[in-house]
Amino acid sequence: MSYRTVEAASFEEYLASDDDSVEDRASQKIERNERLLRFPFSVMLKVSFPELDFANRWCWQNFGPGDGECTQSYSRYRVCDRKDRHTHEGRWASHWFVKTDYDFGFNEWYFVASRDHELFVANIANINWGENFLK
């Protein structure tokens, strides 16, 4: 059994928080709207860093590489072996918004296809800190 701290959240909850400045929240809103043009299906969660890595690994295993700059070199659950700075093209993306606590905060996942979004949502109950953090 592993730790589990994931919480359901929403973009509106992020906007209502005071964890980012008003200016940062306004900028995030604009950037998010741009992402939604390409990835129209999204889900916001509050997760720990290990849960973020665990969920992103699951996405890689089920949907292929995440779109954009690869952050796998920092992941506790690496899927991409490359250590140099590089990007991938994919049908999903992940975006960290802000920390709300120590190693915990808002992250949103985006999907091109509704089916991928539905699979991710169905898997939320399985997101946890993973095998590196067993109780």
Secondary structure, DSSP 8 states (H G I E B T S, - for coil): -B----EE--HHHHHH-SSS-HHHHHHHHHHHHHHHHH--EEEEEEEEHHHHHHHHHHHHHHH-S-SEE--GGG-SS------SS-EE--SEEEEEEEEEETTEEEEEEEESSHHHHHHHHHHGGG--S-GGGB-
